[in-house]
């Protein structure tokens, strides 16, 4: 049975159906056309001709400058918009008949976009977006039209066009990057961005920033285009570009702080190596209170180690990103922006933003812009507005490639203006913090006299000032302890440390952490050698003329020496070689920690001057010990035959003097030390010869474990869980130059611990906040009267029945007191009598 076609769609039929109370049948016809495209070709052609005639009529009306709302124009506009959406929906099913539909809709929007009614304009834009999404027309062909539609003043159309461009580009790059199409679209947006018209440039800049923030266009071309917008003639575009760069920096800093504070991410790092002894002490040794404190300290250690490991992983993975890092010509960018800063008449906030971007670029790329520091010097005053932001920019612009002479006037200006006795404590604290940050990046700026003057502020009663001064001491304990006085040096890890000279570069000659592997291997070898030496010494070094009863003491002293720390032994030996044997004996009798630290410091200071003398003395001692051992060996060979005869005459052995016995002990000890030093020198020579060896995967795993153990030991010593002699000054780890350049200097950190004076409104708010959880005032007596429980103990004592004897005694006491009172009252003086 042949299918009957639906009647042809005409305006009269549509109006008749609408007048009959039936809904408009365009959606119904659209559904039927999608199900059976071939059966409704005639209706489609008729509707298409009607659409063309409506477009022609509308253009004629626009040419005659007639309004669309006059004479039923509103109905014509609504009908035209509905027809455009209808044809756009069915266009994929009739590609030959509707091949010119995109050109008709685009031409109408291009020529008469501002004169179209808002409803018709929205419908036409939706129809064009639908055609682009159905891939009937490419986005590159309509990109300029959508950019123009965003500046006609229609908010709804602007939102539609913007979201369509962003979502289309995101969908296009969702599975894989299409570089050819991306480059075409970028060229169109770059052309709009470089144009002098502000409205179009602003829309192009907004699209680029949004795609860059969504990591869709995350390449160097987009980054450089955004940075070049800082030089746009319009100040609004320039401010938007600088704000985007600074806002990206702030967002990255906030993400880092959130990641450091979250413990969920910290639990993902299981590389925490603590000894079983420390865990056992924290859980089983001591009282309940001490175990609780040890457990809390152990948890803090674990959290700090996880935080450090997460930071090291992030640094190794180079997760840091900033648009300024991908500048093709960073030096030209900084110079051009600085010249505009010097010439511009913008408000103060805009100039400060430009200043921060320039400083950030100088710090990231290690640029040399010598005119920037004298420009900052003019504004370094304590009363300057936003002075902490200015000082943070000054710190950020300092790095090791800048000549110290260029920064020295600025450095002196900061010290003279902020750090003096008549300055406020807040200004002193900020100045000391800025000096510390600059010296961390450029240690050559500090001299000995200035450092000792600044260190004296550690005795200040202001918390912020004393903390800033102590942080300066901690920094120079690490980079140059010789600039500090002896009492402020503490026990540095490297007392001979010095800052690198200007232009000096440290070149890595081995694998980082390989020395830990060598130390572990040498320590294991020394442990086995010491055990074997201890067993051999019992047989070989026994003195035949020693008095009986002293062999046990000698063995105990040798064991104690082998178990002692190697570092402290070497330092004591250096002091003994200098001629201080008597002092060393006195100090060993005292056994105090302070004297040990002084000996360590003296040995560290004298180590450089007496190194050659010690080597010569060691060689002489080694020769003498070898000769002495040969003589003793020959004597023992000669006396071996007479050993049986001497067994019976042991009581006739002559006793040696005490001084001779002590001299032989010292000689044996010196020979043992010389042998140890010779073995250490040989091992160091062997390790230096084997630096070219190839490390295996097991070696790298071992290095990682040794690093984790070392960090665990330092963290435990820092929190007071273990006592380590060389871990006191290791609580501060000097960051590298690259880490300092990537780190953003926060102005709030420069004024940390500074008490800010609260305003009256803030004080009232704090008082009211304290009253919220507190009830109304009630007298203490009223609270007692409202007591719901029983009587108190005092009330019960009053109500207790007394014995009869106690009652009589109380009555007698009362009578006696009353009698005495009457007697005293009669003898009282009541004034001179008048008749006498």
C-alpha positions in Angstrom: 0.0 0.0 0.0 1.6 3.3 -1.0 2.3 5.7 1.8 0.4 9.0 1.8 2.5 12.1 2.0 1.7 14.8 4.4 0.2 17.9 2.9 2.5 20.7 1.9 3.6 23.1 4.6 2.4 26.6 3.9 2.0 29.7 6.0 -1.7 29.5 5.5 -1.8 26.0 6.8 0.4 27.0 9.8 -1.8 29.9 10.6 -4.9 27.7 10.2 -3.5 25.1 12.5 -2.5 27.8 15.0 -6.0 29.3 14.8 -7.5 25.9 15.4 -5.8 25.7 18.7 -3.2 23.1 17.6 0.5 23.7 18.5 2.9 24.8 15.8 3.9 21.7 13.8 7.5 22.6 12.9 9.0 20.3 15.6 6.6 17.5 14.4 7.7 18.0 10.8 11.4 18.1 11.9 11.0 14.7 13.6 9.3 13.2 10.5 12.0 14.5 8.2 14.7 12.9 10.4 12.9 9.6 10.2 12.2 9.8 6.4 14.3 12.4 4.7 13.4 11.3 1.1 9.6 11.6 1.7 9.7 15.2 2.7 12.1 16.7 0.1 9.3 18.9 -1.4 8.3 20.3 1.9 12.0 21.1 2.6 12.4 23.0 -0.6 9.3 25.0 0.0 10.4 26.0 3.5 13.9 26.8 2.2 12.4 29.1 -0.5 10.2 30.7 2.2 13.3 31.3 4.3 15.2 32.9 1.4 12.3 35.2 0.7 12.1 36.2 4.4 15.8 37.0 4.4 15.5 39.1 1.3 12.5 40.9 2.7 14.3 41.6 6.0 17.3 43.0 4.1 15.1 45.3 2.1 13.6 46.6 5.3 17.0 47.2 6.8 18.0 49.1 3.6 15.0 51.3 4.0 15.9 51.9 7.6 12.6 50.6 8.9 12.3 49.1 12.3 11.6 45.5 12.7 8.8 46.1 15.2 6.6 48.2 13.0 3.8 46.7 10.9 4.0 43.2 12.2 7.9 43.0 12.0 8.0 41.1 15.3 6.0 38.2 13.9 8.2 38.2 10.8 11.4 38.1 12.9 10.1 35.3 15.1 9.1 33.3 12.1 12.5 33.8 10.5 14.3 32.7 13.6 12.2 29.5 13.9 12.8 28.7 10.2 16.5 29.1 10.7 16.6 26.8 13.7 14.4 24.3 11.8 16.7 24.2 8.7 19.8 23.9 10.9 18.4 20.8 12.6 17.6 19.1 9.3 20.6 20.3 7.4 22.7 17.0 7.9 19.9 15.0 6.2 19.8 17.3 3.1 23.4 18.3 2.4 22.8 19.2 -1.3 19.6 21.3 -0.8 21.0 23.2 2.2 24.6 23.7 1.2 24.3 27.5 1.1 22.5 27.8 4.4 25.6 28.6 6.5 26.5 31.4 4.1 23.0 32.9 4.3 22.9 32.9 8.1 26.5 34.1 8.4 25.9 36.8 5.8 22.8 38.1 7.6 24.7 38.2 11.0 27.7 39.8 9.4 25.9 42.6 7.7 22.9 43.3 10.0 24.0 41.9 13.4 23.5 45.2 15.2 20.2 46.0 13.5 18.6 42.6 14.2 16.1 42.2 17.0 17.6 40.4 20.0 15.4 37.3 19.7 16.2 36.9 16.0 19.9 37.5 16.6 20.0 34.8 19.3 18.2 32.3 17.1 20.5 32.9 14.2 23.6 32.5 16.4 22.2 29.3 17.8 21.5 28.0 14.3 25.1 28.8 13.2 26.5 27.1 16.3 24.4 24.0 15.5 25.8 23.9 12.0 29.4 24.2 13.3 28.8 21.4 15.8 27.3 19.2 13.1 30.6 19.8 11.1 28.7 21.3 8.2 30.9 24.4 8.4 34.4 24.7 9.9 35.2 26.7 13.0 38.0 28.5 11.2 35.5 30.0 8.7 33.2 31.4 11.4 35.9 32.3 14.0 36.1 36.0 13.0 32.3 36.3 12.9 31.9 34.9 16.4 34.6 37.3 17.6 32.7 40.2 16.1 29.5 39.1 17.7 31.0 39.4 21.1 31.4 43.2 20.7 28.0 44.2 19.4 26.7 44.9 22.9 24.3 41.9 23.3 25.2 40.1 26.5 23.4 36.8 25.7 25.0 36.6 22.2 28.4 37.4 23.7 28.1 34.6 26.2 26.9 32.2 23.5 29.8 33.0 21.2 32.4 32.9 23.9 31.3 29.5 25.3 31.0 28.1 21.8 34.6 29.0 20.9 36.1 27.7 24.1 34.1 24.4 24.1 34.7 23.8 20.4 38.5 24.2 20.8 38.4 21.9 23.9 36.5 19.2 22.0 38.9 19.5 19.1 41.9 18.9 21.4 40.3 16.3 23.7 41.7 13.2 22.2 44.7 14.5 20.4 46.3 17.8 19.5 45.6 19.1 16.0 48.5 21.5 15.5 47.4 22.7 12.1 43.9 23.8 13.1 45.2 25.1 16.4 47.8 27.3 14.6 45.1 28.7 12.3 42.8 29.6 15.2 45.7 31.0 17.2 46.6 33.3 14.3 43.1 34.7 14.2 43.1 35.4 18.0 46.6 36.8 17.9 45.5 39.2 15.1 42.6 40.5 17.2 44.8 40.7 20.3 47.4 42.8 18.5 44.8 45.2 17.1 44.5 48.6 18.7 40.8 48.4 19.3 40.3 47.6 23.0 37.0 45.7 22.9 38.2 43.1 20.3 41.6 42.7 22.0 40.0 42.2 25.3 37.7 39.4 24.1 40.7 37.6 22.3 42.8 37.9 25.5 40.0 36.5 27.6 39.7 33.4 25.3 43.4 32.9 25.3 43.6 33.1 29.1 40.7 30.7 29.6 42.2 28.1 27.2 45.6 28.4 28.8 44.1 28.1 32.3 42.2 25.0 31.2 45.5 23.6 29.8 44.1 23.3 26.3 46.5 25.7 24.7 49.5 25.2 27.0 52.2 25.9 24.5 54.9 28.6 24.2 53.0 30.5 21.4 50.0 31.1 23.7 52.2 32.0 26.6 54.3 34.5 24.7 51.1 36.1 23.2 49.7 36.6 26.7 53.0 38.1 27.9 53.1 40.4 24.9 49.7 41.7 25.9 51.6 43.6 28.7 52.7 46.1 25.9 49.3 46.7 24.5 48.5 50.4 24.0 45.4 50.1 26.1 46.1 50.2 29.8 43.2 47.9 30.5 44.6 45.1 28.4 48.0 45.7 30.0 46.5 45.5 33.5 44.6 42.4 32.6 47.7 40.7 31.3 49.8 41.6 34.3 47.0 40.5 36.7 46.8 37.1 34.9 50.5 36.5 35.3 50.5 37.5 39.0 47.3 35.7 39.6 48.8 32.5 38.2 51.7 32.9 40.5 49.4 33.3 43.5 47.3 30.3 42.5 50.4 28.1 42.2 51.6 29.3 45.7 48.2 28.5 47.2 48.1 25.1 45.6 51.6 24.4 47.1 50.5 25.5 50.6 47.3 23.4 50.4 49.3 20.4 49.3 51.8 20.9 52.1 49.0 21.1 54.7 47.0 18.1 53.5 47.9 14.9 55.3 46.1 12.7 52.7 48.8 13.3 50.2 51.4 12.9 52.9 50.2 9.3 53.5 51.0 8.4 49.9 54.8 8.5 50.6 55.8 5.4 52.6 59.6 6.2 52.6 59.9 6.7 56.3 62.9 4.8 57.8 63.0 4.9 61.6 65.1 2.6 63.8 63.3 0.0 65.9 65.0 1.3 68.9 63.5 4.8 68.7 60.0 3.3 68.2 60.5 1.0 71.1 61.6 3.8 73.4 58.6 5.9 72.4 56.2 3.1 73.2 57.6 1.1 76.0 60.3 3.0 78.0 59.5 5.6 80.6 56.4 6.7 82.5 53.0 7.1 80.9 53.4 10.9 80.5 56.9 10.6 79.0 55.8 7.9 76.6 52.9 10.1 75.5 55.4 13.0 74.8 57.7 10.7 72.9 54.9 9.4 70.8 53.8 12.9 70.0 57.4 13.8 69.0 57.6 10.7 66.9 54.5 11.6 65.0 55.8 15.2 64.4 59.0 13.7 63.0 57.1 11.4 60.7 55.0 14.3 59.4 58.0 16.5 58.8 59.8 13.8 57.0 56.8 13.1 54.8 56.5 16.8 54.0 60.2 17.0 53.1 60.0 13.9 50.9 56.9 15.3 49.1 58.8 18.5 48.4 61.8 16.7 47.1 59.5 14.6 44.8 57.8 17.7 43.5 61.2 19.4 42.8 62.5 16.3 41.1 59.3 16.1 38.9 59.6 19.8 38.1 55.9 20.3 38.6 56.4 24.1 38.9 55.0 26.1 36.1 54.7 29.8 35.4 53.9 31.5 32.1 57.0 33.6 32.6 59.2 30.6 32.4 58.4 30.1 28.6 59.4 33.6 27.4 61.4 33.4 24.2 63.2 36.8 24.9 63.1 37.2 28.7 65.7 40.0 28.7 63.9 42.0 26.0 60.6 41.5 27.8 62.0 42.8 31.1 63.8 45.8 29.6 60.7 46.8 27.5 58.4 46.5 30.5 60.8 48.4 32.7 61.1 51.3 30.2 57.3 51.5 30.1 57.2 51.5 33.9 59.6 54.5 34.0 57.5 56.5 31.5 53.9 55.5 32.4 51.6 57.7 34.6 49.4 54.9 35.8 48.1 54.7 39.4 50.3 53.3 42.1 48.7 49.8 42.2 49.4 49.3 38.5 53.0 50.4 38.8 53.5 48.0 41.7 52.1 45.1 39.6 54.5 46.0 36.8 57.3 46.1 39.3 56.5 42.6 40.6 56.3 41.1 37.1 59.7 42.6 36.3 61.3 41.3 39.5 59.7 37.8 39.0 61.1 37.7 35.4 64.6 38.7 36.6 64.6 36.1 39.3 63.3 33.3 37.1 65.7 33.8 34.2 68.7 35.1 36.2 68.6 38.3 34.2 70.9 41.3 34.6 69.0 44.6 34.7 71.3 47.0 36.5 69.0 50.1 36.3 66.2 48.2 38.2 67.9 48.4 41.6 68.5 52.2 41.7 64.9 52.6 40.7 63.8 50.5 43.7 66.2 52.4 46.0 64.1 55.6 45.7 61.1 53.9 47.3 62.8 52.0 50.1 61.4 53.9 53.1 59.6 52.5 56.2 56.6 54.9 55.6 56.3 53.9 51.9 52.9 52.5 50.9 53.0 48.7 50.4 56.7 48.7 51.4 56.7 44.9 52.1 55.5 44.2 48.5 58.3 46.5 47.2 60.9 44.7 49.4 59.6 41.3 48.2 60.2 42.4 44.6 63.7 43.6 45.5 64.5 40.2 47.1 63.0 38.4 44.1 65.3 40.4 41.7 68.4 39.3 43.5 70.4 36.2 42.3 74.0 35.0 42.2 74.5 36.3 38.6 74.0 40.0 39.6 77.2 41.9 40.4 77.2 42.7 44.2 78.3 46.3 43.5 75.0 46.9 41.7 72.9 45.7 44.7 75.1 47.1 47.4 73.5 50.7 47.5 70.0 49.2 47.8 71.2 46.8 50.5 72.7 49.6 52.5 69.6 51.7 52.0 67.5 48.9 53.5 69.8 48.4 56.5 70.1 52.2 57.2 66.4 52.9 56.9 64.9 49.9 58.7 67.5 48.5 61.1 68.5 51.1 63.7 67.8 51.8 67.4 65.3 54.5 66.8 63.2 52.5 64.3 60.0 50.7 65.3 60.2 47.0 66.1 58.0 46.2 63.1 60.4 47.9 60.8 63.4 46.3 62.4 61.9 42.8 62.0 61.0 43.5 58.3 64.5 44.8 57.6 66.2 41.8 59.2 64.0 39.4 57.3 64.8 41.2 54.0 68.5 41.2 54.8 68.3 37.4 55.4 66.5 36.7 52.2 68.9 38.9 50.1 72.0 37.2 51.8 70.5 33.8 51.1 70.6 34.7 47.4 73.7 36.8 47.5 75.9 36.0 50.5 78.7 38.3 49.3 76.6 41.3 50.3 77.4 40.8 54.0 80.6 41.7 55.8 81.7 40.8 59.3 81.1 44.1 61.1 77.6 44.5 59.8 76.6 40.9 60.6 77.8 41.2 64.2 75.9 44.4 64.6 72.7 42.8 63.2 73.1 39.7 65.3 73.0 41.8 68.5 69.2 42.2 68.0 68.8 38.6 69.1 68.6 40.0 72.7 65.6 42.2 71.8 62.5 41.8 73.9 60.3 41.9 70.8 59.6 38.4 69.6 59.6 39.3 65.9 63.0 41.1 66.1 64.7 38.3 68.1 63.3 35.6 65.8 64.6 37.5 62.7 68.0 38.0 64.2 68.3 34.3 65.1 67.2 33.3 61.6 70.1 35.4 60.3 72.5 33.6 62.7 71.2 30.2 61.5 71.7 31.2 57.8 75.3 32.2 58.3 76.1 29.2 60.4 75.5 27.3 57.2 77.0 29.5 54.5 79.9 31.3 56.3 80.4 30.6 60.0 83.7 32.6 60.1 81.7 35.8 60.0 80.1 35.1 63.3 81.7 35.4 66.7 82.6 32.1 68.3 79.7 31.9 70.7 77.2 32.3 67.8 78.8 29.7 65.5 77.5 26.7 67.5 78.8 23.5 66.0 78.6 23.9 62.3 78.8 21.0 59.9 81.5 22.6 57.8 83.4 25.2 59.8 85.4 26.1 56.7 82.4 26.9 54.5 82.5 30.0 52.5 80.2 31.6 49.9 81.0 31.2 46.3 82.8 34.0 44.5 80.9 36.1 41.9 80.7 34.0 38.8 81.8 30.8 40.4 79.9 27.7 39.3 79.9 24.3 41.1 80.2 21.5 38.7 79.1 18.1 39.9 81.8 15.5 39.4 80.0 12.4 40.8 76.6 11.0 41.5 74.7 12.9 44.3 74.7 10.6 47.3 77.5 8.4 46.2 79.5 9.5 49.3 76.9 8.0 51.5 77.3 4.6 49.8 81.1 4.9 50.2 80.7 5.8 53.9 78.4 2.8 54.5 80.8 0.4 52.8 83.8 1.9 54.7 81.9 1.8 58.1 81.0 -1.9 57.5 84.7 -2.6 56.6 86.0 -0.7 59.6 83.6 -2.6 61.9 85.0 -5.9 60.8 88.6 -4.6 60.9 88.1 -3.3 64.4 86.7 -6.6 65.6 89.6 -8.5 64.1 92.1 -6.0 65.6 90.5 -6.3 69.0 91.0 -10.0 68.9 94.5 -9.8 67.6 95.6 -7.2 70.1 94.8 -9.6 72.9 97.5 -11.9 71.6 100.1 -9.7 70.0 100.3 -6.4 72.0 100.3 -7.9 75.5 103.3 -6.5 77.5 105.3 -9.2 79.2 106.5 -6.8 81.9 103.1 -5.5 82.8 102.1 -6.0 86.4 99.4 -8.6 87.1 95.9 -7.4 87.4 96.3 -4.6 84.8 95.5 -6.7 81.7 91.7 -6.4 82.3 92.0 -2.7 82.5 93.9 -2.4 79.3 91.4 -4.6 77.5 88.5 -2.4 78.7 90.2 0.8 77.7 90.9 -0.5 74.2 87.3 -1.6 73.8 86.1 1.8 74.9 88.4 3.5 72.4 87.1 1.3 69.6 83.5 2.1 70.4 84.0 5.8 70.7 83.0 8.3 67.9 85.6 8.7 65.2 85.1 12.4 64.8 85.6 13.3 68.4 88.7 11.0 68.6 90.3 12.8 65.7 89.6 16.2 67.1 91.0 15.2 70.5 94.1 13.8 68.8 94.6 17.0 67.0 94.5 18.9 70.2 96.9 16.4 71.8 99.4 16.7 69.0 99.4 20.5 69.6 100.8 20.0 73.1 97.7 20.0 75.1 97.9 16.5 76.7 97.6 17.8 80.2 94.5 19.9 79.4 93.0 16.9 77.6 93.5 14.7 80.7 91.8 17.4 82.9 88.9 17.7 80.5 88.4 13.9 80.4 88.2 13.9 84.2 85.5 16.6 84.2 83.3 14.8 81.5 81.3 17.9 80.8 79.5 18.7 77.5 80.6 22.3 77.4 84.3 21.4 77.6 83.9 18.8 74.9 82.3 21.4 72.6 85.2 23.8 73.2 87.7 21.1 72.4 85.8 20.3 69.2 85.8 24.0 68.2 89.5 24.4 69.0 90.4 21.3 67.0 88.3 22.6 64.1 90.0 26.0 64.1 93.5 24.6 64.5 92.9 21.8 61.9 94.0 24.0 59.0 97.1 25.4 60.5 98.6 22.2 61.9 97.7 19.8 59.1 101.2 19.5 57.7 102.7 19.1 61.2 100.3 16.3 62.0 101.1 14.5 58.8 104.8 14.7 59.5 104.3 13.5 63.1 102.1 10.7 62.0 104.8 9.5 59.5 107.5 9.6 62.2 105.2 7.8 64.7 104.4 5.2 62.1 108.1 4.5 61.4 108.9 4.4 65.1 106.0 2.0 65.8 107.1 -0.3 62.9 110.7 -0.3 64.1 109.5 -0.9 67.7 107.2 -3.8 66.6 110.1 -5.4 64.7 112.4 -5.1 67.8 109.7 -6.6 70.0 109.1 -9.4 67.5 112.8 -10.3 67.5 112.9 -10.1 71.3 109.9 -12.4 71.5 111.5 -14.9 69.1 114.6 -14.9 71.2 112.7 -15.3 74.4 110.3 -17.9 73.1 112.8 -20.7 73.9 113.2 -19.5 77.4 109.4 -19.3 78.1 109.3 -22.6 79.9 112.2 -21.5 82.2 110.5 -18.2 83.1 107.3 -19.8 84.2 108.7 -20.7 87.6 110.4 -17.4 88.1 107.5 -15.1 87.5 107.8 -13.7 91.0 111.3 -12.5 90.3 110.2 -10.2 87.5 111.2 -6.6 88.3 108.4 -4.1 88.6 108.4 -1.2 86.1 107.9 2.3 87.2 104.4 3.9 86.6 105.9 6.6 84.3 107.5 4.0 82.0 104.2 2.0 81.8 102.2 5.1 80.9 104.8 6.0 78.3 104.5 2.6 76.6 100.7 2.9 76.6 100.9 6.3 74.9 103.4 5.0 72.3 101.0 2.1 71.5 98.0 4.4 71.3 99.9 6.8 69.0 101.0 3.9 66.7 97.4 2.7 66.6 96.1 6.2 65.6 98.8 6.5 62.9 97.8 3.1 61.5 94.1 4.2 61.4 95.0 7.4 59.6 97.1 5.6 57.1 94.2 3.2 56.4 91.8 6.0 56.1 94.0 7.8 53.6 94.4 4.6 51.5 90.6 4.1 51.5 90.0 7.7 50.4 92.6 7.2 47.7 90.9 4.0 46.5 87.4 5.7 46.6 88.7 8.6 44.5 90.2 6.2 42.0 86.9 4.3 41.7 84.8 7.4 41.0 84.4 6.3 37.4 82.6 3.1 38.2 79.1 2.4 37.0 76.4 2.2 39.8 73.8 -0.4 39.5 70.1 -0.2 40.4 70.8 -1.8 43.8 73.3 1.0 44.5 70.8 3.7 43.7 68.2 2.0 45.9 70.8 1.8 48.7 71.6 5.5 48.2 68.0 6.3 48.5 67.7 4.3 51.7 70.8 5.9 53.2 69.4 9.4 52.4 66.1 8.5 54.1 68.0 7.2 57.2 70.1 10.3 57.3 67.0 12.6 57.1 65.3 10.5 59.8 68.3 10.9 62.1 68.4 14.6 61.5 64.7 14.9 62.2 64.9 12.9 65.4 67.8 15.0 66.6 65.9 18.2 65.7 62.9 17.1 67.8 65.1 15.9 70.7 64.4 12.2 70.4 68.1 11.3 70.0 71.3 13.0 70.9 73.6 13.6 68.0 76.7 15.6 68.0 76.7 16.6 64.4 73.0 17.2 64.0 72.5 20.4 66.0 73.2 22.7 63.1 71.6 20.5 60.4 68.1 21.7 61.1 68.5 24.4 58.3 69.0 23.1 54.8 70.3 25.7 52.3 68.2 25.7 49.2 69.8 25.7 45.8 69.8 28.7 43.4 67.1 27.1 41.1 64.9 26.5 44.1 65.2 30.1 45.2 64.5 31.4 41.8 61.3 29.3 41.5 60.1 30.2 45.0 57.8 33.2 45.2 58.7 35.6 48.0 55.5 36.3 50.0 55.3 39.8 51.4 53.5 38.5 54.4 56.4 36.3 55.3 58.6 39.3 55.6 56.5 40.6 58.5 55.9 37.3 60.2 55.5 37.4 64.0 54.9 41.1 63.9 52.1 42.2 66.2 49.7 44.4 64.2 47.7 46.9 66.2 44.0 46.2 66.0 41.5 48.9 65.2 38.5 49.6 67.5 36.1 47.7 65.3 38.4 44.6 65.4 38.7 44.8 69.2 35.0 45.1 69.6 34.4 42.1 67.3 36.9 40.0 69.3 35.1 41.0 72.6 31.7 40.1 71.2 33.1 36.8 69.8 34.2 35.9 73.3 30.8 36.6 74.8 28.9 34.3 72.4 29.4 31.1 74.3 29.2 32.7 77.7 25.9 32.9 79.6 24.4 35.9 81.4 26.1 37.0 84.6 24.7 35.4 87.8 25.9 36.2 91.3 27.7 33.4 93.2 25.2 33.5 96.1 22.3 33.0 93.7 24.1 30.0 92.2 24.5 28.6 95.7 20.8 29.2 96.6 19.7 27.4 93.4 21.7 24.3 94.4 19.7 21.2 93.7 21.9 18.7 95.6 22.1 18.0 99.3 23.8 20.0 102.1 27.5 20.7 102.0 29.9 19.3 104.5 30.1 22.6 106.3 26.4 22.8 106.7 26.3 19.2 108.0 28.9 20.1 110.7 26.7 22.9 111.9 23.7 20.6 112.2 25.5 17.7 113.9 24.3 17.0 117.5 27.0 17.5 120.1 27.6 15.3 123.2 26.2 16.4 126.6 29.7 17.1 128.0 30.5 19.2 125.0 27.3 21.1 125.3 27.9 21.9 129.0 31.5 22.9 128.3 30.3 25.3 125.5 27.7 26.8 127.9 30.3 27.3 130.6 32.7 28.9 128.1 29.9 31.2 127.0 29.2 32.3 130.6 32.9 33.0 131.2 33.1 35.1 128.0 30.1 37.1 129.0 31.4 37.7 132.5 34.8 38.9 131.2 33.0 41.2 128.8 30.9 42.8 131.5 34.0 43.3 133.6 35.9 45.0 130.9 33.0 47.2 130.0 32.8 48.7 133.5 36.4 49.8 133.6 36.4 51.5 130.3 37.4 55.3 130.3 34.5 57.5 129.4 36.1 60.9 129.7 37.3 63.3 132.5 34.8 63.9 135.2 33.7 67.5 135.4 33.7 67.8 139.2 37.3 66.7 139.7 
